[in-house]
């Protein structure tokens, strides 16, 4: 249901914009966001955005990355600036849907897109 695009190779200090397209209305998700995983490291939160627009970011990307949502296109975007070699990782789109009666938390992941920052 989630398809990422926009990854690639960029030099240090450059910018990239990732996009996550959902096959359903993004209003159906309580939160959407981006995680990343570098080789040999655990997957970590990059940024996430709630259905009302509240955002939070991982400490390492604060001030450099911006997450946004386009409700008309059912996409969540990640604008990345001032990229560093340590930003190199596979970036995964993530979405959570909470339902009640009965309570259920459904988590969705995209297949990922590679971001490589050269020094």
N, C-alpha and C positions, 0 to 999 in steps of 0.2 A: 504493500500500500504506500510505501515511502520510497521515492527515487531521488537520489542525490545527483547533482551535477555541478560543474564549475571548478573541480580540482585541477591541479597541474603543477608545472614547475615554474618557480619564480625566484628572483634573486633577493638577497637580504635587503630589507627595507621596502620591498614591493608590496603590492596589494592583490588580493583575490576576492571574488565573491562566490560563495557557495549558495546553492539553492536546493531546497527539498520540496518536491512536488508530492502532494497527497492525492490518492485516488478518490478520497471522500472529502466532504467539507471539513476544514480544519476546526470549525466550531465544535465538531464532535469530540475533539481532544481537549482535555483539561490543561495539559502542558505539552509543548513541543520544544525541541532543542537539538543541540549538537554535542556529541561526545567525540573524543579522539583517542587513538591508541597508537603509540609508537612501538617499534619492535622491542621486545623485552620489557615493556612497561605495562602497567595496568591501564584499563580504559578510564579516562577522566572526563569530568564535565567541562565543557567549553562555555556553553551559554544555554539558557532556556528562557522561554517566554510563556506566560500563562494566557488563558483565554481572554482575560481582561487587559492584557498588555504588560503586566508586571514582568520585569526581567531580573535575572541574576547571572553572574559571570564567574568563571574560575579566576583565581587570583592572578594567574600568569598571563591572562589576556585582557584584564581590565584596562580600559583606556585605549585599547588598540582594536578590539573587535566589537561589532555591533550586531545584535540580532533583531530581526524585524519580521513581521508577518504581513502577507498580502491576502486578505480574506477573499478578495474577488478572484484571485488566481489559485487559491488553496495552496499557497507556498509559504515556506519559512526560509528566510535568507540570513546568511551570515557574511557580513562585510568585514574582511580582515585587512588591516593595514599594519605598516611597520613590521612586516613579517621577519621572523628570526629563524635561524636553522633549527632551533629547538621546537619550532612549531611544526616541523616535519612529522607527519603522522597520517594514518587513515582516519578520515572524519566521517562519523556516522550520524545520520538523522535519527531522532528518537521522539516517540510520542506516547503519551499516557492517556488512557480513557478510563474514567471512574464511573461505575454505574451502581445504583442502589436497588434494593429489593429484588434479588439479594445483592449485597455488596460484592463488587468485583473490580479488580484492577487489571486492565489489559495493557500490556506494553508492546510497542512495535518498534522495530529497527529497520533502517534501510541497509543496503548492502555495502555502503561506504564509497567514498571517493578519496583518492590519494592527493595529498598536498606535500610537495617537496620544496623546501627553501634552500637554495644553494648559498654558500658563503663566498 
